[in-house]
């Protein structure tokens, strides 16, 4: 990944993801918390600060795509890491679904029908499908456009807050709207508190982009702190604005003495558009949600939340609500604009379509961020052998992770079919609270486990614990996010079973895949680090590996197995016995063949561990280089893997006769690894570069070997006099051993 992102790009991306949540979170929270909605956003905002600081510390110290999954891998093990990562997959899928579903809700300012089911679900699915196609094709979004939209969005939200607060804010009235235990009930307040966390999810985006940051240790914490400041201003101001223009009210409805439920009450359309009034009293505004029953709209039957009283011989109760969480729950910010006073009617006329278009645009970016997040996380999990390679397949022409984009994009479409905002919100919170809790715990554990880990940034409020210090913010954050997760699990309905089913499917897939490949469930499998420019050509079906049985060539066999394992490729393991001119090519060479068979058997054992197909080959030849090239031609090899040792003094040859010949005459790509003579890698020895051959070859990084190993790609017989390392009379070979990683 190119390290090109600075603070503005990181801030705009994070704000676009976190800030877009206000467009659906405000209505969902107000539906439960009522007049306590501003307090909910203050409390969840403090929890957001602890989480943001946890991600700032962890990401600055470990700038790797994967977020909480990567933190958990280092703090705990692979099994825990996958569980967290798979939970993040649910978050990204829910992000795609809820953001796409709210796009038609805000566009209903132009076409009111888009706010109703099934048209909202159809519109949301259409948005998701378009984004799937765009991401598979690989059209890149412009960073400058993201920054501009984030600034416009922030400016618009601040403008709405300022207008509402300046013209309508009455602190006394806001306080009077709260009647603890009744409006809201304690259960509703607790549930609203849990739902309020949905407004602050999305900070994971910065962590997933850390590998592309110019200076992660400096820029990521700065971007996160700017996001905290902007978000707290908006997320405290918007609820105040909303409850200033759409106050909490109550509707008195009859209660059925037999069932104990309220009796459905018919309602009629009111003013402004989208609101309702009682059919038997058009002067009475409806504050609670309504439903369509047949050709009518009614306040549905439900359990009373307040006291049931007898009035004129009839049992009645009061249902409390706010239009912010009922009629405008699907587009709360648009509702705030529509309820602005007549004194700024001209501004209301301008802002309504502006907010509709801007909100839809930001939500599309949020949904797209979900698709991008899925692909990045799939890449990270695939690199650590936590997901089957098929999910990480890259399109051969577009070079995009099309499988993961399509699979999780379609999963999001399926979640949109019911058109349920609460279902998507519950799934969103379920997965994100798992990730946040894991991130907090990982930071705490790593403070103890790796006190010497370089941490360019730490949050305030740290306490000494033995020889290290523990972050109070992470401890408090872990307790808070885990408590929210418990509340969601307890209060969820069908979404609870969907969420646990999602986790179960993922864990079963993980265990089955790791067992099938012979990997440990908890141990990390070494990654194959492949140069970016090489990834387009890495889909090799046939790999040729010349070996001699040294540790160098054994490790090159491991590299070949890792590459073959990813694509289901086949490996030809070639052992060349060089025969000197004073012996015939068909000489028995019993000892040499025995050694060759032993070496190839060891290679076959390695291949079996990786579950890849290997074809052992023993040939005799005058020149190992010519034999390797000839075999590559006959077997239609797509890549040859070799290793060489860096010479102390270079002559006219670059590497050695065998390697030089293969590079010059190979009919395919050649992967060559250069090892310093000391066997210890220096920084300059790690850079990959392309070398000769008709299609070119690559010098990949990493590795090391002691000098004096057998030459890579050739086998030699012990001398008959027991002194020389070669058959008597054989010329010295200049190729050296190398190690591929």
C-alpha positions in Angstrom: 0.0 0.0 0.0 1.3 3.4 -1.0 2.1 5.7 2.0 0.5 8.8 0.7 -2.3 9.7 3.2 -1.8 12.7 5.5 -3.9 14.1 8.4 -6.6 15.7 6.1 -7.2 12.5 4.2 -7.3 10.4 7.3 -9.6 12.9 9.0 -12.0 13.2 6.1 -12.3 9.4 5.7 -12.9 8.9 9.4 -15.3 11.7 9.7 -17.1 10.6 6.5 -17.6 7.2 8.2 -18.3 8.3 11.8 -20.1 11.5 10.9 -22.5 9.8 8.5 -23.9 7.9 11.4 -25.8 10.9 12.7 -28.1 10.7 9.8 -29.6 7.5 11.1 -28.4 7.3 14.8 -30.3 10.4 15.9 -33.7 9.1 15.1 -33.0 5.6 16.5 -31.8 6.9 19.8 -34.6 9.5 20.1 -37.2 6.7 19.7 -36.1 5.2 23.0 -34.3 7.9 25.0 -36.9 10.7 24.2 -35.9 13.9 26.0 -32.8 12.2 27.4 -31.3 11.9 23.9 -28.7 14.7 24.4 -27.6 13.1 27.7 -27.2 9.7 25.8 -25.0 11.3 23.2 -22.8 12.9 25.9 -22.3 9.6 27.8 -21.7 7.6 24.6 -19.4 10.4 23.4 -17.2 9.9 26.5 -17.1 6.2 25.7 -16.2 7.1 22.1 -13.3 9.2 23.4 -11.8 6.2 25.3 -12.2 4.0 22.2 -10.7 6.5 19.8 -7.7 6.9 22.1 -7.3 3.2 22.3 -7.2 2.9 18.5 -4.8 5.9 18.3 -2.3 4.2 20.6 -2.6 0.7 19.0 -2.6 1.9 15.4 0.4 4.2 15.9 2.3 1.3 17.5 1.1 -1.4 15.0 0.1 0.4 11.6 -1.3 -2.7 10.0 -4.6 -3.2 8.1 -7.0 -5.3 10.3 -7.7 -3.0 13.2 -8.9 -4.8 16.3 -8.2 -8.2 14.7 -4.5 -7.3 14.2 -4.3 -6.0 17.8 -5.8 -9.2 19.2 -3.4 -11.3 17.1 -0.5 -9.7 18.8 -2.0 -9.6 22.3 -3.7 -13.0 22.3 -3.6 -15.6 19.4 -4.9 -16.4 15.9 -8.2 -17.9 17.1 -9.2 -14.8 19.1 -8.0 -12.6 16.2 -10.2 -14.4 13.7 -13.3 -14.2 16.0 -12.7 -10.4 16.3 -12.1 -10.1 12.6 -15.2 -12.0 11.7 -17.2 -9.7 14.0 -15.7 -6.8 12.2 -17.0 -8.3 8.9 -20.5 -8.2 10.4 -19.9 -4.5 11.2 -18.8 -3.7 7.7 -21.7 -5.6 6.2 -24.2 -3.8 8.4 -22.5 -0.5 7.5 -23.1 -1.1 3.9 -26.7 -2.1 4.5 -27.7 0.7 6.9 -25.9 3.4 4.9 -27.4 2.3 1.6 -30.9 1.9 3.1 -30.9 5.5 4.3 -29.9 6.9 0.9 -33.5 6.7 -0.4 -34.8 7.9 2.9 -33.1 11.3 2.4 -33.9 11.4 -1.3 -37.5 11.2 -0.3 -37.4 15.0 -0.1 -37.8 14.7 -3.8 -39.8 11.5 -4.1 -41.8 10.8 -0.9 -42.5 7.2 -1.9 -38.8 6.3 -1.3 -39.3 6.5 2.4 -41.8 3.6 2.4 -41.2 -0.2 2.3 -40.5 -1.9 -0.1 -39.3 1.1 -2.1 -36.7 2.0 0.4 -35.3 -1.5 0.4 -35.3 -1.6 -3.4 -33.5 1.8 -3.5 -30.9 0.7 -0.9 -30.2 -2.6 -2.7 -29.8 -0.7 -6.0 -27.2 1.6 -4.3 -25.3 -1.4 -2.9 -25.3 -3.2 -6.3 -24.0 -0.1 -8.0 -21.2 0.2 -5.4 -20.4 -3.5 -5.8 -20.0 -3.0 -9.6 -17.9 0.1 -9.1 -15.6 -1.5 -6.7 -15.2 -4.6 -8.8 -14.3 -2.5 -11.8 -11.9 -0.6 -9.6 -12.9 3.1 -10.1 -10.9 5.0 -7.4 -12.5 7.7 -5.3 -10.7 11.0 -5.2 -9.2 11.9 -1.8 -9.8 15.6 -2.5 -13.5 14.9 -3.1 -13.8 13.1 0.2 -12.1 16.0 2.0 -14.5 18.5 0.3 -17.6 16.5 1.1 -16.5 16.0 4.7 -16.0 19.8 5.2 -19.4 20.6 3.5 -21.1 18.0 5.7 -19.5 19.3 8.9 -20.4 22.9 7.9 -24.0 22.1 7.1 -24.5 20.2 10.4 -22.9 23.1 12.4 -25.2 25.6 10.6 -28.3 23.6 11.5 -27.2 23.4 15.1 -26.4 27.1 15.3 -29.8 28.1 13.8 -31.8 25.8 16.0 -29.9 26.6 19.2 -29.9 30.4 18.7 -33.5 30.7 17.7 -35.2 27.9 19.7 -33.0 26.5 22.5 -34.7 26.7 25.8 -32.8 24.8 28.5 -35.7 24.8 30.9 -38.1 23.3 28.3 -35.5 20.6 27.4 -35.2 19.6 31.1 -38.9 19.5 31.5 -39.2 17.1 28.6 -37.6 14.4 30.7 -39.7 12.5 33.2 -37.4 9.8 34.6 -39.0 6.3 34.8 -41.9 7.3 32.5 -40.5 9.3 29.6 -38.2 7.6 29.1 -38.6 4.5 31.2 -35.4 3.1 32.7 -35.4 0.2 30.3 -35.9 2.6 27.3 -33.1 4.8 28.6 -30.7 1.9 29.0 -31.6 0.6 25.5 -31.2 4.1 24.1 -27.8 4.4 25.7 -26.8 1.2 24.0 -28.2 2.4 20.7 -26.4 5.7 21.0 -23.0 3.9 20.5 -24.0 3.4 16.8 -23.3 7.0 16.3 -19.7 6.7 17.1 -18.8 3.5 15.2 -16.5 3.9 12.2 -13.2 4.9 13.9 -11.9 1.5 12.8 -11.5 3.1 9.3 -8.5 5.0 10.4 -6.8 1.9 11.7 -7.4 0.0 8.5 -5.8 2.9 6.5 -2.8 3.1 8.7 -0.5 1.2 6.3 -1.2 4.0 3.8 -0.4 6.9 6.2 2.7 9.0 5.5 3.6 8.9 9.2 1.3 6.6 11.2 2.8 7.4 14.6 2.2 11.1 14.1 -0.7 11.5 11.7 -3.1 8.8 13.0 -3.4 10.2 16.6 -3.8 13.7 15.2 -6.5 12.7 12.8 -8.3 10.8 15.5 -8.2 13.8 17.9 -9.6 16.1 15.2 -12.4 13.6 14.6 -13.2 13.5 18.3 -13.5 17.3 18.5 -15.7 17.6 15.4 -17.9 14.6 16.3 -18.5 15.8 19.9 -19.6 19.2 18.7 -22.0 17.8 16.2 -23.3 14.9 18.2 -24.2 17.0 21.2 -25.5 19.9 19.2 -27.7 17.9 16.8 -29.9 16.3 19.6 -30.3 19.7 21.2 -31.4 21.1 17.9 -33.7 18.2 17.2 -35.5 18.4 20.6 -35.7 22.1 20.3 -37.8 21.9 17.1 -39.5 18.6 17.7 -40.4 18.4 21.4 -41.4 15.3 23.4 -45.2 15.0 23.7 -47.8 12.4 24.7 -50.9 10.8 23.1 -53.7 9.5 25.3 -55.0 6.2 24.0 -57.5 3.6 25.3 -56.4 0.3 26.9 -58.1 -3.0 26.3 -58.9 -4.4 29.8 -58.7 -8.0 28.6 -55.3 -8.0 26.8 -53.8 -5.2 28.7 -52.6 -3.7 25.4 -53.5 -0.3 23.9 -56.3 -0.2 21.4 -55.2 0.8 17.8 -56.1 4.5 17.1 -56.7 5.7 13.6 -54.6 8.7 12.4 -54.6 11.1 9.4 -51.9 13.0 7.5 -51.0 16.3 9.1 -48.7 19.3 8.5 -45.8 19.5 7.8 -45.7 16.6 5.3 -44.8 13.3 6.9 -46.6 14.0 10.3 -49.9 12.7 11.6 -52.9 13.8 13.6 -55.6 11.9 15.5 -58.5 11.0 13.2 -61.1 11.9 15.9 -59.2 15.1 16.9 -57.2 16.6 14.0 -55.9 19.3 16.4 -53.9 16.7 18.3 -50.5 15.9 16.9 -49.3 12.3 16.9 -45.9 11.9 18.7 -45.5 8.2 18.5 -44.8 5.8 15.6 -47.7 4.8 13.4 -48.2 1.8 11.2 -50.2 1.1 8.0 -53.0 -1.5 8.5 -54.9 -2.2 5.3 -55.9 1.2 3.8 -55.5 3.0 7.2 -52.7 4.3 9.4 -53.0 3.7 13.1 -51.1 4.0 16.4 -50.5 0.2 16.8 -51.5 -1.8 19.8 -48.6 -2.0 22.4 -47.8 -2.4 26.0 -48.4 0.8 28.0 -45.2 2.5 29.1 -47.0 4.8 31.6 -49.6 4.5 34.2 -53.0 3.1 33.2 -55.9 5.2 34.6 -59.7 5.1 34.4 -61.2 8.2 32.7 -64.9 8.4 32.3 -65.2 4.7 32.8 -62.5 3.9 30.2 -59.0 2.7 30.8 -56.4 5.0 29.2 -52.7 5.5 29.2 -50.3 8.1 27.8 -47.8 7.1 25.2 -44.8 9.4 25.0 -42.8 10.1 21.9 -41.1 12.7 19.7 -41.5 13.2 16.0 -37.6 13.0 15.9 -37.9 9.3 16.8 -41.2 8.5 15.1 -42.2 10.2 11.9 -38.7 11.3 11.2 -36.8 8.4 12.6 -35.8 7.4 9.1 -34.5 10.9 8.2 -34.0 12.9 11.4 -31.7 15.6 10.1 -34.2 16.4 7.3 -36.9 16.5 10.0 -35.0 19.2 11.9 -34.8 21.3 8.8 -38.6 20.9 8.0 -39.5 21.9 11.6 -37.4 25.1 11.5 -39.5 28.2 12.4 -41.2 30.3 9.7 -38.9 33.2 10.5 -36.2 31.3 8.5 -38.6 29.8 6.0 -36.4 30.8 3.1 -33.4 29.0 4.6 -35.6 25.9 5.3 -36.6 25.9 1.6 -32.9 25.9 0.6 -31.6 23.5 3.3 -34.2 20.7 2.7 -33.0 19.6 -0.8 -29.4 20.5 0.2 -29.5 18.2 3.2 -31.3 15.5 1.2 -28.6 15.4 -1.5 -25.6 15.9 0.9 -26.8 13.2 3.3 -27.4 10.8 0.5 -23.9 11.5 -0.9 -22.2 11.0 2.5 -24.2 7.8 3.1 -23.1 6.5 -0.3 -19.5 7.2 0.8 -20.2 5.4 4.1 -21.5 2.4 2.3 -18.6 2.4 0.0 -16.2 2.6 3.0 -17.9 -0.5 4.2 -17.1 -2.4 1.0 -13.5 -1.1 1.1 -13.2 -2.1 4.7 -14.4 -5.6 3.9 -11.8 -6.0 1.2 -9.0 -4.7 3.3 -9.9 -6.9 6.3 -10.3 -9.9 4.0 -6.8 -9.3 2.7 -5.4 -9.1 6.2 -7.2 -12.3 7.4 -6.2 -14.1 4.2 -2.5 -13.1 4.6 -2.6 -14.8 8.0 -4.3 -17.9 6.7 -7.5 -17.2 8.6 -9.8 -17.3 5.6 -10.0 -19.6 2.6 -8.0 -18.1 -0.3 -11.1 -18.0 -2.5 -12.5 -15.1 -0.5 -9.3 -13.0 -1.3 -9.1 -13.8 -5.0 -8.2 -10.8 -7.1 -9.7 -10.1 -10.5 -7.1 -11.0 -13.1 -7.7 -7.8 -15.1 -9.2 -5.3 -12.7 -6.8 -6.4 -9.8 -9.7 -5.9 -7.3 -10.7 -8.4 -4.5 -14.0 -9.1 -6.4 -15.0 -12.2 -4.5 -15.1 -10.5 -1.1 -16.8 -7.4 -2.5 -19.5 -9.5 -4.2 -20.1 -11.9 -1.2 -20.3 -9.3 1.5 -22.1 -6.8 -0.7 -24.8 -9.3 -1.5 -25.0 -10.2 2.2 -25.7 -6.5 2.9 -28.5 -6.6 0.2 -30.1 -9.6 2.0 -30.1 -7.7 5.3 -31.9 -4.7 3.6 -34.8 -6.8 2.4 -36.9 -6.4 5.5 -36.2 -2.6 5.5 -35.8 -2.7 9.3 -33.6 0.1 10.7 -33.5 -1.4 14.2 -32.4 -4.8 12.9 -29.4 -3.2 11.1 -28.6 -1.0 14.0 -28.6 -3.9 16.4 -26.3 -6.0 14.2 -24.0 -2.9 13.7 -23.7 -2.4 17.5 -23.3 -6.2 18.2 -20.2 -6.5 16.0 -18.7 -3.1 16.8 -18.8 -3.6 20.5 -17.0 -6.9 20.2 -14.3 -5.1 18.2 -14.0 -2.2 20.5 -13.8 -4.4 23.6 -11.1 -6.5 22.0 -9.2 -3.4 21.0 -9.3 -2.0 24.6 -8.2 -5.4 26.1 -5.4 -5.8 23.5 -3.9 -2.4 24.5 -4.0 -3.3 28.2 -2.5 -6.7 27.6 0.2 -5.4 25.3 1.2 -2.8 27.9 2.0 -5.8 30.2 3.1 -8.3 27.6 5.3 -5.9 25.5 6.2 -2.9 27.7 9.2 -2.2 25.3 6.9 -1.9 22.2 7.5 1.5 20.6 4.4 3.5 21.2 4.6 6.9 19.4 1.5 8.1 21.1 -0.3 7.3 24.4 -3.5 8.5 25.9 -3.6 10.5 29.1 -4.6 9.0 32.5 -2.1 6.1 32.9 -1.4 4.4 36.2 1.7 2.5 37.3 1.4 -1.3 37.4 4.7 -3.0 38.4 7.3 -2.1 35.8 4.8 -0.7 33.3 1.7 1.6 33.2 -1.9 0.8 32.4 -4.2 3.1 30.4 -7.3 3.9 32.5 -9.1 5.0 29.4 -8.8 1.6 27.8 -9.9 -0.2 31.1 -13.0 2.1 31.4 -13.6 1.7 27.7 -13.5 -2.1 27.8 -16.0 -2.2 30.7 -18.3 0.3 28.9 -18.3 -1.4 25.5 -18.7 -4.8 26.9 -21.7 -3.6 29.0 -23.3 -2.1 25.9 -22.8 -5.5 24.1 -24.6 -7.3 27.0 -27.5 -4.8 26.8 -27.8 -5.3 23.0 -27.8 -9.1 23.4 -30.4 -9.0 26.1 -32.8 -6.6 24.3 -32.3 -7.9 20.7 -34.9 -10.0 19.1 -34.3 -11.7 15.7 -31.1 -9.8 15.2 -29.6 -11.6 18.2 -29.9 -15.0 16.4 -28.6 -13.6 13.1 -25.5 -12.1 14.9 -24.7 -15.3 16.8 -25.4 -17.4 13.7 -22.9 -15.2 11.8 -20.2 -15.8 14.4 -20.9 -19.5 14.5 -20.6 -19.8 10.7 -17.3 -17.9 10.7 -15.8 -20.0 13.5 -16.8 -23.3 11.9 -15.3 -22.1 8.6 -12.1 -21.1 10.4 -11.7 -24.4 12.2 -12.5 -26.4 9.1 -10.0 -24.5 6.9 -7.2 -24.5 9.4 -7.6 -28.2 10.1 -7.7 -29.0 6.4 -4.5 -27.1 5.8 -2.8 -28.6 8.9 -2.4 -25.2 10.6 -2.6 -24.7 14.3 -5.9 -23.0 15.5 -3.9 -20.6 17.7 -0.5 -20.2 16.2 0.3 -17.6 13.6 1.3 -18.9 10.1 4.2 -17.0 8.6 3.1 -14.6 5.8 4.6 -14.6 2.4 5.5 -10.9 1.8 5.1 -10.4 -2.0 6.2 -7.1 -3.7 3.3 -5.1 -4.9 4.5 -5.0 -8.5 4.7 -8.8 -8.4 1.2 -9.5 -7.2 -0.4 -9.2 -10.7 1.9 -12.1 -11.9 1.7 -14.3 -8.8 -0.9 -16.7 -10.1 1.5 -19.4 -11.0 0.0 -22.8 -12.0 3.4 -24.6 -12.3 6.4 -23.9 -10.1 9.9 -25.3 -10.7 12.2 -25.5 -7.6 15.8 -26.8 -8.1 16.9 -28.3 -4.7 20.0 -29.9 -3.2 18.9 -30.6 0.4 20.6 -27.6 2.1 18.7 -25.4 4.6 18.6 -22.8 1.9 16.8 -24.9 -0.7 14.6 -26.5 1.9 13.3 -23.0 2.8 12.8 -22.2 -0.9 10.6 -25.3 -1.0 8.6 -23.7 1.8 8.2 -20.5 -0.2 7.1 -22.5 -3.2 4.6 -24.4 -1.1 3.2 -21.2 0.3 2.7 -19.7 -3.1 1.2 -23.0 -4.4 -1.1 -23.3 -1.4 -2.7 -19.9 -2.3 -3.6 -20.8 -5.8 -3.8 -24.6 -5.8 -0.7 -24.8 -8.0 1.7 -27.7 -8.7 5.4 -27.9 -7.8 8.2 -29.7 -9.7 11.0 -30.4 -7.3 14.2 -30.8 -9.4 17.4 -32.5 -8.2 20.2 -32.2 -10.8 23.2 -34.5 -10.5 26.0 -32.9 -12.4 28.2 -35.6 -14.1 31.7 -34.6 -15.1 33.1 -35.2 -18.6 35.2 -38.2 -17.6 32.0 -40.2 -16.7 29.2 -41.2 -19.0 25.8 -39.6 -18.4 24.2 -43.0 -17.6 26.8 -43.8 -14.9 25.1 -45.6 -11.9 26.2 -43.0 -9.3 24.4 -45.0 -6.6 25.3 -42.9 -3.6 24.4 -39.7 -5.5 20.9 -41.0 -6.4 20.3 -42.3 -2.9 21.0 -38.8 -1.5 18.8 -37.3 -4.2 16.0 -39.5 -3.2 16.4 -38.6 0.5 16.4 -34.9 -0.3 13.3 -35.2 -2.5 11.6 -37.3 0.2 12.2 -34.4 2.7 10.7 -32.0 0.2 7.7 -34.2 -0.3 7.1 -34.2 3.4 7.1 -30.4 3.5 4.7 -30.3 0.5 2.4 -32.8 2.3 2.3 -30.4 5.4 1.1 -27.6 3.1 -1.3 -29.9 1.3 0.1 -29.1 -2.1 1.0 -31.4 -5.1 4.7 -32.0 -5.7 6.3 -33.9 -8.5 9.9 -35.2 -7.6 12.4 -35.2 -10.5 16.0 -36.6 -10.6 18.1 -36.0 -13.7 21.7 -36.3 -14.6 23.3 -33.6 -16.7 26.6 -32.0 -17.6 25.4 -28.5 -16.7 22.9 -27.8 -13.9 21.9 -24.5 -15.5 21.1 -26.0 -18.9 19.2 -28.9 -17.2 17.0 -26.4 -15.2 16.2 -24.4 -18.3 15.4 -27.5 -20.3 13.1 -28.9 -17.6 11.3 -25.5 -17.4 10.7 -25.6 -21.1 9.5 -29.2 -21.2 7.3 -28.8 -18.1 5.9 -25.4 -19.1 7.0 -23.9 -15.8 5.7 -20.4 -15.0 8.3 -19.6 -12.4 11.7 -20.9 -11.3 12.7 -20.3 -7.6 16.5 -19.9 -7.0 18.7 -18.5 -4.3 22.3 -17.1 -4.5 24.8 -15.8 -2.0 26.1 -12.3 -2.4 29.7 -12.4 -3.3 32.4 -10.5 -1.5 33.9 -9.5 -4.8 32.1 -9.4 -8.1 33.8 -10.5 -11.3 32.3 -10.6 -14.7 29.6 -12.9 -13.5 26.8 -11.4 -11.3 25.8 -14.5 -9.3 27.4 -17.8 -10.5 27.4 -19.9 -13.6 24.2 -21.9 -12.8 22.1 -18.9 -11.7 23.4 -16.6 -14.5 22.6 -19.2 -17.1 19.1 -19.7 -15.8 18.4 -16.0 -15.6 19.7 -15.5 -19.1 17.9 -18.4 -20.8 14.8 -19.1 -18.6 11.5 -19.3 -20.6 9.6 -18.0 -17.6 9.9 -15.7 -14.6 12.7 -16.3 -12.1 12.5 -15.6 -8.4 16.1 -15.1 -7.1 17.0 -14.3 -3.5 20.3 -12.6 -2.7 21.9 -13.4 0.7 24.8 -11.5 2.1 27.9 -13.6 2.7 27.6 -13.1 6.5 24.2 -14.7 6.5 22.8 -11.6 8.2 20.5 -9.4 6.2 21.2 -5.7 5.9 18.5 -3.2 5.0 19.9 -2.8 1.5 19.7 -6.5 0.8 16.0 -6.7 1.4 14.7 -4.7 -1.5 13.1 -6.8 -4.3 14.0 -6.1 -7.9 13.4 -7.6 -11.3 16.2 -9.4 -13.1 16.8 -11.0 -16.5 15.0 -13.7 -18.5 12.5 -13.2 -21.4 9.8 -12.2 -18.9 12.0 -11.0 -16.2 12.6 -12.3 -12.7 12.4 -10.9 -9.2 14.8 -10.6 -6.3 12.4 -10.8 -3.2 13.4 -9.6 0.2 14.3 -11.5 3.4 16.2 -14.6 4.2 19.8 -15.6 5.1 22.2 -18.6 5.1 25.6 -19.6 6.2 28.3 -19.6 3.6 29.6 -22.9 2.4 26.2 -24.5 1.6 25.6 -26.7 -1.4 25.0 -24.8 -4.6 21.3 -24.1 -5.2 19.9 -26.2 -7.9 22.7 -28.8 -8.3 23.7 -32.0 -6.6 27.2 -33.3 -6.4 28.6 -36.8 -5.8 31.3 -37.4 -3.2 34.7 -38.1 -4.7 35.7 -41.7 -5.1 38.9 -40.9 -3.2 36.8 -39.5 -0.3 38.5 -36.1 -0.3 36.8 -33.9 -2.8 33.2 -32.8 -2.6 32.6 -33.6 -6.3 33.2 -36.5 -8.6 36.9 -36.4 -9.4 37.6 -34.2 -12.3 34.4 -32.2 -12.1 34.7 -28.4 -12.5 33.9 -26.1 -9.6 30.4 -24.6 -9.7 30.1 -20.9 -8.9 26.5 -20.8 -7.9 25.9 -20.4 -4.2 23.1 -21.3 -1.9 20.4 -18.8 -1.0 17.4 -18.7 1.2 13.9 -17.7 0.0 11.3 -16.5 2.4 
